Amino acid sequence: MSNPALIQQDIINLQDIEKVQFLQTLQSDPQKYQQYIQEKTGRVKSETIDAKRAAFAKVAGDMARLMDMDHNSIAALDRTNDLAATQNAIITEQAEMESSKQYNLDLTRRQVEINNWYYENKRETLFVLQLALLTVLTVTILLTLTSYGFLSEMGSDYLIAIVIVIGAGTWLYRWWYTKNVRDARYWNRRKFEGDGKSEEKPETRCRVDDDDASDKKKLLK
């Protein structure tokens, strides 16, 4: 049974012998030897140049693709920035429209409040004028009845005094109410002494301080 290792070694030895024989044959003929060397050198040179050219083409192609990717990335970033700027402009415009709408709404509401106050104030003035007219008419009627003898002078004076006191008192009360009690913005609302003020009782303040202190202790634990 043959040994594979010995067979492989024999093959290598035969190849070496063939190489030596081929080299001896070339060396026996200097012209063929020189021609063989030139062909071998040219083939190695050609293969090296082809390999370098292929490597350069591959690197150039990779570089071109990277440059294209870089340009595409820059273009995509520019488009993204443009879209972001457009979106911000739209948001700003909508915010301005919302602010303008709210301003117009507040202005309209306030104008309605002013018109309502003006209307109610005119009605109040008309009421006072009507009250003054009724007082004058009542006094005139009482004086007329007194001149015709239907009422005594003393009774007429008392009635006139009562009518004048009622009229003057009503007018003073309406004036005082509008100046001191009625709300300056809403006609049908009254203001109180505690409006806009909030005072905590001492007990409530102490209880709040105790709660805060207990919470701090819990956090420290």
Backbone hydrogen bonds in HBPLUS format (Angstrom, degrees):
<---DONOR---> <-ACCEPTOR-->    atom                        ^
c    i                          cat <-CA-CA->   ^        H-A-AA   ^      H-
h    n   atom  resd res      DA  || num        DHA   H-A  angle D-A-AA Bond
n    s   type  num  typ     dist DA aas  dist angle  dist       angle   num
A0007-ILE N   A0003-ASN O   3.07 MM   4  6.39 155.8  2.13 150.8 158.0     1
A0008-GLN N   A0004-PRO O   2.96 MM   4  6.15 160.8  1.99 149.2 153.5     2
A0009-GLN N   A0005-ALA O   2.96 MM   4  6.16 153.9  2.03 143.3 150.8     3
A0010-ASP N   A0006-LEU O   2.87 MM   4  6.07 149.7  1.96 144.1 152.7     4
A0011-ILE N   A0007-ILE O   2.97 MM   4  6.27 151.5  2.05 146.7 154.3     5
A0012-ILE N   A0008-GLN O   3.05 MM   4  6.34 157.7  2.10 147.0 152.2     6
A0013-ASN N   A0009-GLN O   2.95 MM   4  6.16 157.2  2.00 145.7 152.3     7
A0014-LEU N   A0010-ASP O   2.88 MM   4  6.12 154.7  1.94 148.4 155.1     8
A0015-GLN N   A0011-ILE O   2.94 MM   4  6.23 155.5  2.01 147.1 153.8     9
A0016-ASP N   A0012-ILE O   2.92 MM   4  6.20 157.7  1.97 149.4 155.6    10
A0017-ILE N   A0013-ASN O   2.89 MM   4  6.14 153.5  1.96 145.4 153.1    11
A0018-GLU N   A0014-LEU O   2.85 MM   4  6.13 154.7  1.91 148.4 155.3    12
A0019-LYS N   A0015-GLN O   2.90 MM   4  6.16 155.2  1.96 148.1 154.9    13
A0020-VAL N   A0016-ASP O   2.90 MM   4  6.17 158.4  1.95 148.2 154.2    14
A0021-GLN N   A0017-ILE O   2.84 MM   4  6.08 159.4  1.89 148.9 155.0    15
A0022-PHE N   A0018-GLU O   2.81 MM   4  6.00 159.4  1.85 148.5 154.3    16
A0023-LEU N   A0019-LYS O   2.82 MM   4  6.02 158.1  1.87 148.5 154.7    17
A0024-GLN N   A0020-VAL O   2.87 MM   4  6.08 154.9  1.93 146.8 153.8    18
A0025-THR N   A0021-GLN O   2.89 MM   4  6.13 151.2  1.97 144.9 153.2    19
A0026-LEU N   A0022-PHE O   2.96 MM   4  6.25 155.3  2.03 146.8 152.9    20
A0027-GLN N   A0023-LEU O   2.90 MM   4  6.09 159.0  1.95 148.6 154.7    21
A0028-SER N   A0024-GLN O   2.98 MM   4  6.13 134.8  2.19 138.6 149.7    22
A0029-ASP N   A0026-LEU O   3.08 MM   3  5.34 141.0  2.24 102.9 113.6    23
A0033-TYR N   A0029-ASP O   3.08 MM   4  6.27 158.3  2.13 154.8 161.7    24
A0034-GLN N   A0030-PRO O   2.90 MM   4  6.04 158.9  1.94 147.2 152.0    25
A0035-GLN N   A0031-GLN O   2.93 MM   4  6.16 157.0  1.99 146.5 153.5    26
A0036-TYR N   A0032-LYS O   2.80 MM   4  5.99 152.9  1.87 145.9 153.4    27
A0037-ILE N   A0033-TYR O   2.95 MM   4  6.20 159.4  1.99 147.1 152.5    28
A0038-GLN N   A0034-GLN O   2.95 MM   4  6.20 158.8  1.99 147.9 153.6    29
A0039-GLU N   A0035-GLN O   2.91 MM   4  6.15 159.9  1.95 148.4 154.0    30
A0040-LYS N   A0036-TYR O   2.87 MM   4  6.05 165.6  1.89 152.9 157.2    31
A0041-THR N   A0037-ILE O   2.84 MM   4  6.00 160.3  1.87 148.5 154.4    32
A0042-GLY N   A0038-GLN O   2.81 MM   4  5.96 160.9  1.84 148.2 153.9    33
A0043-ARG N   A0039-GLU O   2.82 MM   4  6.01 156.5  1.87 148.4 155.1    34
A0044-VAL N   A0040-LYS O   2.97 MM   4  6.17 161.6  2.00 148.4 153.2    35
A0045-LYS N   A0041-THR O   2.85 MM   4  5.99 159.3  1.89 148.5 155.0    36
A0046-SER N   A0042-GLY O   2.79 MM   4  5.93 159.0  1.83 146.8 152.8    37
A0047-GLU N   A0043-ARG O   2.89 MM   4  6.09 161.1  1.92 147.7 153.0    38
A0048-THR N   A0044-VAL O   2.88 MM   4  6.06 155.4  1.94 145.1 152.4    39
A0049-ILE N   A0045-LYS O   2.85 MM   4  6.09 160.7  1.89 150.4 155.8    40
A0050-ASP N   A0046-SER O   2.85 MM   4  6.04 161.3  1.88 148.9 154.5    41
A0051-ALA N   A0047-GLU O   2.86 MM   4  6.02 157.2  1.91 145.2 151.9    42
A0052-LYS N   A0048-THR O   2.86 MM   4  6.10 161.9  1.89 150.4 155.3    43
A0053-ARG N   A0049-ILE O   2.76 MM   4  5.93 159.0  1.80 150.1 156.7    44
A0054-ALA N   A0050-ASP O   2.83 MM   4  6.00 157.3  1.88 146.9 153.2    45
A0055-ALA N   A0051-ALA O   2.86 MM   4  6.08 158.3  1.91 146.7 153.2    46
A0056-PHE N   A0052-LYS O   2.77 MM   4  6.01 157.8  1.82 148.8 155.2    47
A0057-ALA N   A0053-ARG O   2.83 MM   4  6.05 159.3  1.88 146.9 152.9    48
A0058-LYS N   A0054-ALA O   2.88 MM   4  6.10 155.8  1.94 146.8 153.6    49
A0059-VAL N   A0055-ALA O   2.88 MM   4  6.14 163.3  1.91 150.6 155.2    50
A0060-ALA N   A0056-PHE O   2.73 MM   4  5.91 160.6  1.77 151.8 157.9    51
A0061-GLY N   A0057-ALA O   2.83 MM   4  5.98 157.1  1.88 144.7 151.2    52
A0062-ASP N   A0058-LYS O   2.85 MM   4  6.10 160.0  1.89 150.1 155.7    53
A0063-MET N   A0059-VAL O   2.82 MM   4  6.02 156.7  1.88 147.4 154.2    54
A0064-ALA N   A0060-ALA O   2.85 MM   4  6.08 153.3  1.92 146.3 153.8    55
A0065-ARG N   A0061-GLY O   2.89 MM   4  6.16 156.9  1.94 148.0 154.4    56
A0066-LEU N   A0062-ASP O   2.86 MM   4  6.11 155.6  1.92 147.2 154.4    57
A0067-MET N   A0063-MET O   2.85 MM   4  6.08 155.4  1.91 146.6 153.5    58
A0068-ASP N   A0064-ALA O   2.85 MM   4  6.10 154.8  1.91 146.2 153.5    59
A0069-MET N   A0065-ARG O   2.82 MM   4  6.07 157.1  1.88 147.5 154.1    60
A0070-ASP N   A0066-LEU O   2.80 MM   4  6.05 151.8  1.88 145.0 153.3    61
A0071-HIS N   A0067-MET O   2.82 MM   4  6.08 161.8  1.86 150.2 154.9    62
A0072-ASN N   A0068-ASP O   2.79 MM   4  6.00 158.5  1.83 149.2 155.9    63
A0073-SER N   A0069-MET O   2.81 MM   4  5.97 152.4  1.88 143.7 151.8    64
A0074-ILE N   A0070-ASP O   2.87 MM   4  6.15 158.2  1.92 149.3 155.1    65
A0075-ALA N   A0071-HIS O   2.86 MM   4  6.10 158.3  1.90 148.0 154.3    66
A0076-ALA N   A0072-ASN O   2.80 MM   4  6.01 157.6  1.85 147.2 153.8    67
A0077-LEU N   A0073-SER O   2.81 MM   4  6.04 153.0  1.88 146.3 154.2    68
A0078-ASP N   A0074-ILE O   2.87 MM   4  6.12 155.5  1.93 147.3 153.9    69
A0079-ARG N   A0075-ALA O   2.92 MM   4  6.19 158.7  1.97 148.4 154.1    70
A0080-THR N   A0076-ALA O   2.86 MM   4  6.07 152.3  1.94 143.7 152.0    71
A0081-ASN N   A0077-LEU O   2.85 MM   4  6.11 158.3  1.89 149.7 155.4    72
A0082-ASP N   A0078-ASP O   2.87 MM   4  6.11 155.0  1.93 147.5 154.8    73
A0083-LEU N   A0079-ARG O   2.86 MM   4  6.09 159.4  1.90 147.9 153.5    74
A0084-ALA N   A0080-THR O   2.82 MM   4  6.06 156.9  1.87 148.7 155.7    75
A0085-ALA N   A0081-ASN O   2.82 MM   4  6.02 158.9  1.87 147.7 153.6    76
A0086-THR N   A0082-ASP O   2.84 MM   4  6.06 157.6  1.89 148.0 154.6    77
A0087-GLN N   A0083-LEU O   2.81 MM   4  6.01 158.8  1.85 148.0 154.2    78
A0088-ASN N   A0084-ALA O   2.84 MM   4  6.07 158.6  1.89 148.7 154.7    79
A0089-ALA N   A0085-ALA O   2.86 MM   4  6.08 152.8  1.93 144.6 152.5    80
A0090-ILE N   A0086-THR O   2.87 MM   4  6.16 156.1  1.93 149.0 155.5    81
A0091-ILE N   A0087-GLN O   2.85 MM   4  6.11 161.0  1.89 150.8 156.2    82
A0092-THR N   A0088-ASN O   2.82 MM   4  6.00 159.4  1.86 148.2 154.0    83
A0093-GLU N   A0089-ALA O   2.87 MM   4  6.05 159.2  1.91 147.5 153.4    84
A0094-GLN N   A0090-ILE O   2.85 MM   4  6.07 159.7  1.89 150.3 156.1    85
A0095-ALA N   A0091-ILE O   2.84 MM   4  6.04 152.9  1.91 145.4 153.5    86
A0096-GLU N   A0092-THR O   2.88 MM   4  6.15 155.4  1.94 147.4 154.1    87
A0097-MET N   A0093-GLU O   2.86 MM   4  6.13 154.6  1.92 146.6 154.1    88
A0098-GLU N   A0094-GLN O   2.79 MM   4  6.00 155.2  1.85 146.6 153.8    89
A0099-SER N   A0095-ALA O   2.79 MM   4  6.01 157.6  1.84 147.4 153.9    90
A0100-SER N   A0096-GLU O   2.77 MM   4  5.96 158.9  1.81 147.4 153.6    91
A0101-LYS N   A0097-MET O   2.79 MM   4  5.95 154.1  1.86 144.0 151.8    92
A0102-GLN N   A0098-GLU O   2.84 MM   4  6.06 159.2  1.88 147.7 153.4    93
A0103-TYR N   A0099-SER O   2.81 MM   4  6.00 153.7  1.87 145.8 153.8    94
A0104-ASN N   A0100-SER O   2.84 MM   4  6.06 162.1  1.88 149.1 153.7    95
A0105-LEU N   A0101-LYS O   2.85 MM   4  6.05 151.3  1.94 144.0 152.8    96
A0106-ASP N   A0102-GLN O   2.84 MM   4  6.07 161.8  1.87 149.6 154.1    97
A0107-LEU N   A0103-TYR O   2.78 MM   4  5.95 157.3  1.83 148.4 155.9    98
A0108-THR N   A0104-ASN O   2.80 MM   4  5.94 155.9  1.86 143.6 150.3    99
A0109-ARG N   A0105-LEU O   2.87 MM   4  6.09 159.5  1.92 147.3 153.3   100
A0110-ARG N   A0106-ASP O   2.85 MM   4  6.02 161.1  1.88 148.5 153.8   101
A0111-GLN N   A0107-LEU O   2.86 MM   4  6.03 151.1  1.94 143.4 151.9   102
A0112-VAL N   A0108-THR O   2.91 MM   4  6.16 151.9  1.99 146.6 154.0   103
A0113-GLU N   A0109-ARG O   2.95 MM   4  6.30 153.7  2.02 145.8 153.2   104
A0114-ILE N   A0110-ARG O   2.86 MM   4  6.16 155.2  1.92 147.8 154.6   105
A0115-ASN N   A0111-GLN O   2.82 MM   4  6.05 161.7  1.86 148.7 154.1   106
A0116-ASN N   A0112-VAL O   2.84 MM   4  6.01 155.1  1.90 147.1 154.3   107
A0117-TRP N   A0113-GLU O   2.87 MM   4  6.09 159.7  1.91 147.0 152.8   108
A0118-TYR N   A0114-ILE O   2.82 MM   4  6.04 163.2  1.85 152.3 157.2   109
A0119-TYR N   A0115-ASN O   2.87 MM   4  6.04 159.1  1.91 146.7 152.5   110
A0120-GLU N   A0116-ASN O   2.87 MM   4  6.07 168.5  1.89 153.4 156.6   111
A0121-ASN N   A0117-TRP O   2.83 MM   4  5.94 152.4  1.90 148.7 156.8   112
A0122-LYS N   A0118-TYR O   2.98 MM   4  6.20 151.2  2.07 143.4 150.7   113
A0123-ARG N   A0119-TYR O   2.96 MM   4  6.30 152.9  2.03 146.0 154.1   114
A0124-GLU N   A0120-GLU O   2.87 MM   4  6.13 148.4  1.97 142.0 150.9   115
A0125-THR N   A0121-ASN O   2.84 MM   4  6.15 155.1  1.90 145.6 152.5   116
A0126-LEU N   A0122-LYS O   2.82 MM   4  6.09 157.2  1.87 148.6 155.1   117
A0127-PHE N   A0123-ARG O   2.83 MM   4  6.08 148.5  1.93 142.3 151.4   118
A0128-VAL N   A0124-GLU O   2.94 MM   4  6.27 155.4  2.00 148.7 154.6   119
A0129-LEU N   A0125-THR O   2.92 MM   4  6.22 159.5  1.96 150.6 156.3   120
A0130-GLN N   A0126-LEU O   2.84 MM   4  6.02 157.2  1.89 147.2 153.8   121
A0131-LEU N   A0127-PHE O   2.80 MM   4  6.04 153.0  1.87 145.4 153.6   122
A0132-ALA N   A0128-VAL O   2.83 MM   4  6.12 157.5  1.88 148.9 154.9   123
A0133-LEU N   A0129-LEU O   2.85 MM   4  6.08 155.9  1.91 146.6 153.7   124
A0134-LEU N   A0130-GLN O   2.80 MM   4  6.04 160.5  1.84 151.3 156.4   125
A0135-THR N   A0131-LEU O   2.87 MM   4  6.08 153.5  1.95 146.0 153.9   126
A0136-VAL N   A0132-ALA O   2.92 MM   4  6.15 162.5  1.95 148.9 153.5   127
A0137-LEU N   A0133-LEU O   2.86 MM   4  6.06 162.8  1.89 151.7 156.8   128
A0138-THR N   A0134-LEU O   2.82 MM   4  5.94 158.6  1.87 145.4 151.7   129
A0139-VAL N   A0135-THR O   2.88 MM   4  6.11 165.6  1.90 151.3 155.5   130
A0140-THR N   A0136-VAL O   2.87 MM   4  6.04 156.2  1.92 146.9 154.2   131
A0141-ILE N   A0137-LEU O   2.81 MM   4  6.05 157.6  1.86 149.9 155.8   132
A0142-LEU N   A0138-THR O   2.87 MM   4  6.14 161.7  1.91 153.1 158.1   133
A0143-LEU N   A0139-VAL O   2.88 MM   4  6.11 158.1  1.92 149.2 155.4   134
A0144-THR N   A0140-THR O   2.87 MM   4  6.06 150.4  1.95 144.5 153.2   135
A0145-LEU N   A0141-ILE O   2.85 MM   4  6.11 162.5  1.88 152.7 157.1   136
A0146-THR N   A0142-LEU O   2.88 MM   4  6.06 148.4  1.98 141.8 151.2   137
A0147-SER N   A0143-LEU O   2.86 MM   4  6.08 150.9  1.95 142.3 150.2   138
A0148-TYR N   A0144-THR O   3.02 MM   4  6.33 143.1  2.17 145.2 154.8   139
A0150-PHE N   A0145-LEU O   2.85 MM   5  5.18 140.2  2.01 164.0 159.2   140
A0149-GLY N   A0146-THR O   3.13 MM   3  5.04 156.2  2.19 100.0 107.2   141
A0156-SER N   A0152-SER O   2.81 MM   4  5.95 156.0  1.87 148.4 156.3   142
A0157-ASP N   A0153-GLU O   2.85 MM   4  6.01 151.3  1.93 142.9 150.5   143
A0158-TYR N   A0154-MET O   2.96 MM   4  6.26 160.9  2.00 150.1 154.9   144
A0159-LEU N   A0155-GLY O   2.97 MM   4  6.19 165.4  1.99 149.9 153.9   145
A0160-ILE N   A0156-SER O   2.82 MM   4  5.98 160.2  1.86 148.0 154.2   146
A0161-ALA N   A0157-ASP O   2.83 MM   4  5.98 160.1  1.87 148.5 154.4   147
A0162-ILE N   A0158-TYR O   2.86 MM   4  6.12 157.2  1.91 148.5 155.1   148
A0163-VAL N   A0159-LEU O   2.84 MM   4  6.10 162.5  1.87 151.7 156.3   149
A0164-ILE N   A0160-ILE O   2.84 MM   4  6.07 164.8  1.87 152.5 156.8   150
A0165-VAL N   A0161-ALA O   2.81 MM   4  5.97 159.6  1.85 148.8 155.2   151
A0166-ILE N   A0162-ILE O   2.86 MM   4  6.05 160.6  1.89 149.6 155.1   152
A0167-GLY N   A0163-VAL O   2.90 MM   4  6.10 166.7  1.92 151.7 155.6   153
A0168-ALA N   A0164-ILE O   2.79 MM   4  5.88 170.3  1.80 153.0 156.5   154
A0169-GLY N   A0165-VAL O   2.74 MM   4  5.69 155.8  1.80 143.1 151.3   155
A0170-THR N   A0166-ILE O   2.86 MM   4  5.95 157.5  1.91 144.8 151.3   156
A0171-TRP N   A0167-GLY O   2.98 MM   4  6.20 160.5  2.01 147.9 153.4   157
A0172-LEU N   A0168-ALA O   2.84 MM   4  6.04 163.3  1.86 151.7 156.4   158
A0173-TYR N   A0169-GLY O   2.86 MM   4  5.99 159.2  1.90 148.2 154.2   159
A0174-ARG N   A0170-THR O   3.02 MM   4  6.21 163.6  2.05 148.8 152.9   160
A0175-TRP N   A0171-TRP O   2.95 MM   4  6.15 157.3  2.00 147.9 154.7   161
A0176-TRP N   A0172-LEU O   2.81 MM   4  5.99 165.0  1.83 151.9 156.1   162
A0177-TYR N   A0173-TYR O   2.84 MM   4  5.97 160.7  1.88 151.5 157.2   163
A0178-THR N   A0174-ARG O   3.01 MM   4  6.12 162.5  2.04 145.5 149.9   164
A0179-LYS N   A0175-TRP O   3.02 MM   4  6.15 154.2  2.09 147.2 154.4   165
A0180-ASN N   A0176-TRP O   2.90 MM   4  5.85 164.3  1.92 152.8 156.6   166
A0181-VAL N   A0177-TYR O   2.94 MM   4  4.90 144.9  2.06 124.5 134.9   167
A0182-ARG N   A0177-TYR O   2.72 MM   5  5.92 158.3  1.77 165.7 165.4   168
A0191-LYS N   A0181-VAL O   2.80 MM  10  5.60 169.8  1.81 171.4 174.3   169
A0183-ASP N   A0189-ARG O   2.72 MM   6  5.41 161.1  1.75 156.5 151.4   170
A0189-ARG N   A0186-TYR O   3.33 MM   3  5.45 158.9  2.37 111.2 111.3   171
A0195-ASP N   A0192-PHE O   3.32 MM   3  5.53 168.1  2.34 111.4 112.3   172
A0197-LYS N   A0194-GLY O   3.19 MM   3  5.41 162.2  2.22 130.4 128.4   173
A0205-ARG N   A0201-LYS O   2.97 MM   4  6.26 160.1  2.01 157.4 163.2   174
A0206-CYS N   A0202-PRO O   2.94 MM   4  6.14 161.4  1.98 152.0 156.5   175
A0207-ARG N   A0203-GLU O   2.98 MM   4  6.17 154.3  2.04 145.5 152.8   176
A0208-VAL N   A0204-THR O   2.96 MM   4  6.21 152.6  2.04 147.1 154.3   177
A0209-ASP N   A0205-ARG O   2.99 MM   4  6.26 156.2  2.05 148.0 154.3   178
A0210-ASP N   A0206-CYS O   2.94 MM   4  6.18 156.3  1.99 147.5 153.9   179
A0211-ASP N   A0207-ARG O   3.00 MM   4  6.24 156.4  2.06 145.1 151.2   180
A0212-ASP N   A0208-VAL O   3.00 MM   4  6.26 157.2  2.06 147.9 153.8   181
A0213-ALA N   A0209-ASP O   2.96 MM   4  6.21 156.5  2.02 148.3 154.6   182
A0214-SER N   A0210-ASP O   2.97 MM   4  6.22 158.9  2.01 150.8 156.1   183
A0215-ASP N   A0211-ASP O   2.99 MM   4  6.22 154.5  2.05 147.0 154.0   184
A0216-LYS N   A0212-ASP O   3.04 MM   4  6.29 154.4  2.10 147.1 153.5   185
A0217-LYS N   A0213-ALA O   3.04 MM   4  6.33 154.0  2.11 146.9 153.7   186
A0218-LYS N   A0214-SER O   3.04 MM   4  6.31 154.8  2.10 147.1 153.3   187
A0219-LEU N   A0215-ASP O   3.06 MM   4  6.33 153.2  2.14 146.3 153.3   188
A0220-LEU N   A0216-LYS O   3.00 MM   4  6.26 151.5  2.08 147.5 155.0   189
A0221-LYS N   A0217-LYS O   3.03 MM   4  6.29 147.4  2.14 145.9 154.3   190
